[in-house]
């Protein structure tokens, strides 16, 4: 009997760490709980929210910070997510 091979399905979770008063921080974990991607609207120089907003939204990859469809497509195009990956949001 031939084994039934199931392709590896990458199950990702977008964890929203902070979403209040203009601040947004989030990261993406794989099914093992390892962070594979993180993003925020924090300005690297000042530590305050960037005047330009969340770069993934401003650059047209996402419609808003919790847009899992846009984020998943970005992660696939960047080679971070597999073509069969799924993404859900928590937090």
LUMTOR-515536 format. One record per atom (N, C-alpha, C): atom name; residue number from 1; x, y, z. Coordinates in Angstrom, 2 decimals, m for minus. Layout:
<kolkes>
+------+-----+---------+---------+---------+
! atom !  nr !      c1 !      c2 !      c3 !
+------+-----+---------+---------+---------+
!   CA ! NUM !       X !       Y !       Z !
...
+------+-----+---------+---------+---------+
</kolkes>
This chain:
<kolkes>
+------+-----+---------+---------+---------+
! atom !  nr !      c1 !      c2 !      c3 !
+------+-----+---------+---------+---------+
!    N !   1 !    0.84 !   m1.18 !    0.00 !
!   CA !   1 !    0.00 !    0.00 !    0.00 !
!    C !   1 !    0.89 !    1.25 !    0.00 !
!    N !   2 !    0.59 !    2.12 !   m0.89 !
!   CA !   2 !    1.36 !    3.35 !   m0.98 !
!    C !   2 !    0.89 !    4.32 !    0.10 !
!    N !   3 !    1.85 !    4.98 !    0.71 !
!   CA !   3 !    1.53 !    5.95 !    1.75 !
!    C !   3 !    0.81 !    7.15 !    1.18 !
!    N !   4 !   m0.09 !    7.68 !    1.93 !
!   CA !   4 !   m0.78 !    8.88 !    1.48 !
!    C !   4 !    0.03 !   10.09 !    1.93 !
!    N !   5 !    0.71 !   10.66 !    0.99 !
!   CA !   5 !    1.57 !   11.81 !    1.27 !
!    C !   5 !    0.72 !   13.07 !    1.31 !
!    N !   6 !    0.79 !   13.78 !    2.41 !
!   CA !   6 !    0.10 !   15.06 !    2.53 !
!    C !   6 !    1.15 !   16.16 !    2.44 !
!    N !   7 !    0.94 !   17.11 !    1.55 !
!   CA !   7 !    1.90 !   18.22 !    1.48 !
!    C !   7 !    1.89 !   19.01 !    2.78 !
!    N !   8 !    3.05 !   19.50 !    3.14 !
!   CA !   8 !    3.20 !   20.30 !    4.36 !
!    C !   8 !    2.38 !   21.57 !    4.22 !
!    N !   9 !    1.49 !   21.81 !    5.16 !
!   CA !   9 !    0.70 !   23.04 !    5.15 !
!    C !   9 !    1.18 !   23.93 !    6.27 !
!    N !  10 !    1.67 !   25.05 !    5.91 !
!   CA !  10 !    2.19 !   26.02 !    6.86 !
!    C !  10 !    1.02 !   26.81 !    7.45 !
!    N !  11 !    0.84 !   26.73 !    8.75 !
!   CA !  11 !   m0.25 !   27.43 !    9.43 !
!    C !  11 !    0.35 !   28.58 !   10.23 !
!    N !  12 !    0.14 !   29.78 !    9.75 !
!   CA !  12 !    0.71 !   30.97 !   10.37 !
!    C !  12 !   m0.35 !   31.71 !   11.18 !
!    N !  13 !    0.11 !   32.43 !   12.19 !
!   CA !  13 !   m0.77 !   33.23 !   13.03 !
!    C !  13 !   m0.21 !   34.64 !   13.13 !
!    N !  14 !   m1.02 !   35.63 !   12.78 !
!   CA !  14 !   m0.64 !   37.02 !   13.00 !
!    C !  14 !   m1.08 !   37.38 !   14.41 !
!    N !  15 !   m0.14 !   37.71 !   15.26 !
!   CA !  15 !   m0.44 !   38.10 !   16.64 !
!    C !  15 !   m0.32 !   39.62 !   16.73 !
!    N !  16 !   m1.43 !   40.26 !   17.08 !
!   CA !  16 !   m1.42 !   41.72 !   17.24 !
!    C !  16 !   m0.98 !   42.01 !   18.67 !
!    N !  17 !    0.20 !   42.59 !   18.80 !
!   CA !  17 !    0.78 !   42.88 !   20.10 !
!    C !  17 !    0.26 !   44.18 !   20.70 !
!    N !  18 !    0.00 !   45.16 !   19.85 !
!   CA !  18 !   m0.45 !   46.47 !   20.32 !
!    C !  18 !   m1.24 !   47.15 !   19.21 !
!    N !  19 !   m2.43 !   47.62 !   19.54 !
!   CA !  19 !   m3.25 !   48.35 !   18.57 !
!    C !  19 !   m4.11 !   49.35 !   19.33 !
!    N !  20 !   m3.49 !   50.47 !   19.70 !
!   CA !  20 !   m4.23 !   51.50 !   20.42 !
!    C !  20 !   m3.54 !   52.85 !   20.34 !
!    N !  21 !   m4.34 !   53.89 !   20.36 !
!   CA !  21 !   m3.85 !   55.28 !   20.38 !
!    C !  21 !   m2.79 !   55.58 !   19.35 !
!    N !  22 !   m2.97 !   55.04 !   18.15 !
!   CA !  22 !   m2.04 !   55.32 !   17.07 !
!    C !  22 !   m0.87 !   54.37 !   16.96 !
!    N !  23 !   m0.69 !   53.49 !   17.93 !
!   CA !  23 !    0.41 !   52.53 !   17.91 !
!    C !  23 !   m0.09 !   51.20 !   17.34 !
!    N !  24 !    0.74 !   50.57 !   16.52 !
!   CA !  24 !    0.41 !   49.24 !   16.00 !
!    C !  24 !    1.68 !   48.40 !   15.92 !
!    N !  25 !    1.65 !   47.25 !   16.57 !
!   CA !  25 !    2.76 !   46.29 !   16.52 !
!    C !  25 !    2.17 !   44.91 !   16.35 !
!    N !  26 !    2.78 !   44.11 !   15.48 !
!   CA !  26 !    2.29 !   42.78 !   15.22 !
!    C !  26 !    3.44 !   41.89 !   14.78 !
!    N !  27 !    3.26 !   40.59 !   14.99 !
!   CA !  27 !    4.24 !   39.64 !   14.47 !
!    C !  27 !    3.52 !   38.40 !   13.97 !
!    N !  28 !    4.21 !   37.63 !   13.13 !
!   CA !  28 !    3.65 !   36.41 !   12.56 !
!    C !  28 !    4.45 !   35.23 !   13.09 !
!    N !  29 !    3.73 !   34.24 !   13.61 !
!   CA !  29 !    4.37 !   33.02 !   14.13 !
!    C !  29 !    4.03 !   31.84 !   13.25 !
!    N !  30 !    4.97 !   30.89 !   13.16 !
!   CA !  30 !    4.66 !   29.64 !   12.47 !
!    C !  30 !    3.98 !   28.68 !   13.44 !
!    N !  31 !    3.68 !   27.47 !   12.99 !
!   CA !  31 !    2.95 !   26.52 !   13.83 !
!    C !  31 !    3.75 !   26.05 !   15.04 !
!    N !  32 !    5.05 !   26.33 !   15.07 !
!   CA !  32 !    5.90 !   26.00 !   16.20 !
!    C !  32 !    6.05 !   27.15 !   17.18 !
!    N !  33 !    5.37 !   28.27 !   16.91 !
!   CA !  33 !    5.45 !   29.43 !   17.79 !
!    C !  33 !    6.65 !   30.32 !   17.55 !
!    N !  34 !    7.39 !   30.07 !   16.48 !
!   CA !  34 !    8.57 !   30.88 !   16.15 !
!    C !  34 !    8.15 !   32.10 !   15.33 !
!    N !  35 !    8.65 !   33.26 !   15.69 !
!   CA !  35 !    8.37 !   34.47 !   14.94 !
!    C !  35 !    9.10 !   34.44 !   13.60 !
!    N !  36 !    8.34 !   34.59 !   12.51 !
!   CA !  36 !    8.93 !   34.57 !   11.17 !
!    C !  36 !    8.89 !   35.95 !   10.51 !
!    N !  37 !    8.10 !   36.88 !   11.08 !
!   CA !  37 !    7.99 !   38.22 !   10.51 !
!    C !  37 !    7.38 !   39.13 !   11.57 !
!    N !  38 !    7.82 !   40.36 !   11.62 !
!   CA !  38 !    7.22 !   41.33 !   12.53 !
!    C !  38 !    7.18 !   42.69 !   11.85 !
!    N !  39 !    6.22 !   43.50 !   12.27 !
!   CA !  39 !    6.10 !   44.85 !   11.69 !
!    C !  39 !    5.37 !   45.75 !   12.67 !
!    N !  40 !    5.61 !   47.04 !   12.50 !
!   CA !  40 !    4.93 !   48.04 !   13.34 !
!    C !  40 !    4.98 !   49.38 !   12.62 !
!    N !  41 !    4.28 !   50.34 !   13.20 !
!   CA !  41 !    4.34 !   51.69 !   12.65 !
!    C !  41 !    5.29 !   52.58 !   13.46 !
!    N !  42 !    6.10 !   51.96 !   14.28 !
!   CA !  42 !    7.03 !   52.69 !   15.13 !
!    C !  42 !    8.20 !   53.25 !   14.32 !
!    N !  43 !    8.49 !   54.51 !   14.52 !
!   CA !  43 !    9.64 !   55.15 !   13.88 !
!    C !  43 !   10.90 !   54.65 !   14.58 !
!    N !  44 !   11.84 !   54.12 !   13.82 !
!   CA !  44 !   13.06 !   53.57 !   14.39 !
!    C !  44 !   13.93 !   54.58 !   15.11 !
!    N !  45 !   13.83 !   55.85 !   14.75 !
!   CA !  45 !   14.66 !   56.88 !   15.37 !
!    C !  45 !   14.04 !   57.47 !   16.63 !
!    N !  46 !   12.73 !   57.70 !   16.59 !
!   CA !  46 !   12.09 !   58.37 !   17.72 !
!    C !  46 !   11.36 !   57.42 !   18.66 !
!    N !  47 !   10.95 !   56.26 !   18.16 !
!   CA !  47 !   10.16 !   55.34 !   18.97 !
!    C !  47 !    8.68 !   55.67 !   18.99 !
!    N !  48 !    8.31 !   56.78 !   18.37 !
!   CA !  48 !    6.91 !   57.19 !   18.29 !
!    C !  48 !    6.30 !   56.62 !   17.02 !
!    N !  49 !    4.95 !   56.59 !   16.93 !
!   CA !  49 !    4.32 !   56.13 !   15.69 !
!    C !  49 !    4.78 !   56.98 !   14.50 !
!    N !  50 !    5.07 !   56.34 !   13.42 !
!   CA !  50 !    5.53 !   57.03 !   12.22 !
!    C !  50 !    4.43 !   57.90 !   11.65 !
!    N !  51 !    4.80 !   59.07 !   11.17 !
!   CA !  51 !    3.83 !   59.95 !   10.53 !
!    C !  51 !    3.35 !   59.36 !    9.22 !
!    N !  52 !    4.13 !   58.46 !    8.63 !
!   CA !  52 !    3.76 !   57.83 !    7.36 !
!    C !  52 !    2.78 !   56.68 !    7.56 !
!    N !  53 !    2.56 !   56.26 !    8.79 !
!   CA !  53 !    1.64 !   55.16 !    9.05 !
!    C !  53 !    2.34 !   53.81 !    8.93 !
!    N !  54 !    1.55 !   52.77 !    8.88 !
!   CA !  54 !    2.05 !   51.40 !    8.78 !
!    C !  54 !    2.53 !   51.15 !    7.36 !
!    N !  55 !    3.81 !   50.84 !    7.17 !
!   CA !  55 !    4.40 !   50.76 !    5.83 !
!    C !  55 !    3.72 !   49.73 !    4.94 !
!    N !  56 !    3.26 !   48.62 !    5.47 !
!   CA !  56 !    2.59 !   47.62 !    4.64 !
!    C !  56 !    1.27 !   48.14 !    4.07 !
!    N !  57 !    0.61 !   49.02 !    4.82 !
!   CA !  57 !   m0.63 !   49.65 !    4.35 !
!    C !  57 !   m0.29 !   50.77 !    3.38 !
!    N !  58 !    0.65 !   51.63 !    3.76 !
!   CA !  58 !    1.02 !   52.77 !    2.91 !
!    C !  58 !    1.56 !   52.32 !    1.55 !
!    N !  59 !    2.26 !   51.20 !    1.51 !
!   CA !  59 !    2.82 !   50.69 !    0.25 !
!    C !  59 !    1.84 !   49.82 !   m0.53 !
!    N !  60 !    0.61 !   49.65 !    0.00 !
!   CA !  60 !   m0.44 !   48.96 !   m0.74 !
!    C !  60 !   m0.50 !   47.45 !   m0.59 !
!    N !  61 !    0.28 !   46.89 !    0.31 !
!   CA !  61 !    0.25 !   45.44 !    0.49 !
!    C !  61 !   m0.95 !   45.01 !    1.34 !
!    N !  62 !   m1.35 !   45.85 !    2.28 !
!   CA !  62 !   m2.47 !   45.55 !    3.17 !
!    C !  62 !   m3.45 !   46.72 !    3.16 !
!    N !  63 !   m4.73 !   46.44 !    3.42 !
!   CA !  63 !   m5.74 !   47.50 !    3.50 !
!    C !  63 !   m5.77 !   48.13 !    4.89 !
!    N !  64 !   m5.41 !   47.32 !    5.92 !
!   CA !  64 !   m5.37 !   47.77 !    7.31 !
!    C !  64 !   m4.49 !   46.79 !    8.06 !
!    N !  65 !   m4.19 !   47.05 !    9.31 !
!   CA !  65 !   m3.24 !   46.25 !   10.08 !
!    C !  65 !   m3.63 !   44.81 !   10.31 !
!    N !  66 !   m4.92 !   44.49 !   10.20 !
!   CA !  66 !   m5.39 !   43.13 !   10.42 !
!    C !  66 !   m5.83 !   42.45 !    9.12 !
!    N !  67 !   m5.38 !   42.95 !    7.99 !
!   CA !  67 !   m5.73 !   42.39 !    6.68 !
!    C !  67 !   m4.89 !   41.13 !    6.43 !
!    N !  68 !   m5.40 !   39.98 !    6.87 !
!   CA !  68 !   m4.63 !   38.73 !    6.74 !
!    C !  68 !   m4.45 !   38.31 !    5.29 !
!    N !  69 !   m5.41 !   38.61 !    4.43 !
!   CA !  69 !   m5.28 !   38.27 !    3.01 !
!    C !  69 !   m4.11 !   39.00 !    2.37 !
!    N !  70 !   m4.04 !   40.30 !    2.60 !
!   CA !  70 !   m2.94 !   41.09 !    2.06 !
!    C !  70 !   m1.60 !   40.72 !    2.66 !
!    N !  71 !   m1.59 !   40.48 !    3.97 !
!   CA !  71 !   m0.34 !   40.10 !    4.64 !
!    C !  71 !    0.14 !   38.75 !    4.15 !
!    N !  72 !   m0.76 !   37.78 !    4.00 !
!   CA !  72 !   m0.36 !   36.46 !    3.52 !
!    C !  72 !    0.20 !   36.54 !    2.11 !
!    N !  73 !   m0.42 !   37.32 !    1.26 !
!   CA !  73 !    0.08 !   37.47 !   m0.12 !
!    C !  73 !    1.48 !   38.10 !   m0.10 !
!    N !  74 !    1.69 !   39.10 !    0.75 !
!   CA !  74 !    3.01 !   39.71 !    0.88 !
!    C !  74 !    4.04 !   38.67 !    1.34 !
!    N !  75 !    3.70 !   37.89 !    2.37 !
!   CA !  75 !    4.62 !   36.89 !    2.90 !
!    C !  75 !    4.95 !   35.81 !    1.86 !
!    N !  76 !    3.99 !   35.44 !    1.04 !
!   CA !  76 !    4.23 !   34.47 !   m0.04 !
!    C !  76 !    5.18 !   35.06 !   m1.08 !
!    N !  77 !    4.93 !   36.29 !   m1.49 !
!   CA !  77 !    5.78 !   36.95 !   m2.49 !
!    C !  77 !    7.20 !   37.17 !   m1.98 !
!    N !  78 !    7.34 !   37.37 !   m0.66 !
!   CA !  78 !    8.65 !   37.59 !   m0.06 !
!    C !  78 !    9.39 !   36.27 !    0.21 !
!    N !  79 !    8.71 !   35.15 !   m0.01 !
!   CA !  79 !    9.33 !   33.85 !    0.23 !
!    C !  79 !    9.31 !   33.41 !    1.68 !
!    N !  80 !    8.56 !   34.10 !    2.51 !
!   CA !  80 !    8.48 !   33.76 !    3.93 !
!    C !  80 !    7.42 !   32.67 !    4.14 !
!    N !  81 !    6.33 !   32.76 !    3.40 !
!   CA !  81 !    5.24 !   31.78 !    3.50 !
!    C !  81 !    5.24 !   30.87 !    2.28 !
!    N !  82 !    4.88 !   29.62 !    2.50 !
!   CA !  82 !    4.75 !   28.64 !    1.42 !
!    C !  82 !    3.49 !   28.95 !    0.62 !
!    N !  83 !    3.42 !   28.50 !   m0.63 !
!   CA !  83 !    2.23 !   28.76 !   m1.46 !
!    C !  83 !    0.92 !   28.23 !   m0.87 !
!    N !  84 !    0.98 !   27.18 !   m0.06 !
!   CA !  84 !   m0.23 !   26.60 !    0.52 !
!    C !  84 !   m0.49 !   27.08 !    1.95 !
!    N !  85 !    0.24 !   28.08 !    2.41 !
!   CA !  85 !    0.13 !   28.57 !    3.78 !
!    C !  85 !   m1.24 !   29.18 !    4.05 !
!    N !  86 !   m1.62 !   29.12 !    5.32 !
!   CA !  86 !   m2.82 !   29.79 !    5.79 !
!    C !  86 !   m2.40 !   30.79 !    6.86 !
!    N !  87 !   m3.23 !   31.80 !    7.09 !
!   CA !  87 !   m2.92 !   32.82 !    8.09 !
!    C !  87 !   m4.20 !   33.23 !    8.80 !
!    N !  88 !   m4.16 !   33.25 !   10.12 !
!   CA !  88 !   m5.27 !   33.76 !   10.91 !
!    C !  88 !   m4.72 !   34.79 !   11.88 !
!    N !  89 !   m5.61 !   35.60 !   12.41 !
!   CA !  89 !   m5.18 !   36.68 !   13.31 !
!    C !  89 !   m5.66 !   36.41 !   14.72 !
!    N !  90 !   m4.83 !   36.77 !   15.70 !
!   CA !  90 !   m5.16 !   36.71 !   17.12 !
!    C !  90 !   m4.80 !   38.03 !   17.77 !
!    N !  91 !   m5.61 !   38.42 !   18.72 !
!   CA !  91 !   m5.30 !   39.63 !   19.48 !
!    C !  91 !   m5.89 !   40.87 !   18.94 !
+------+-----+---------+---------+---------+
</kolkes>
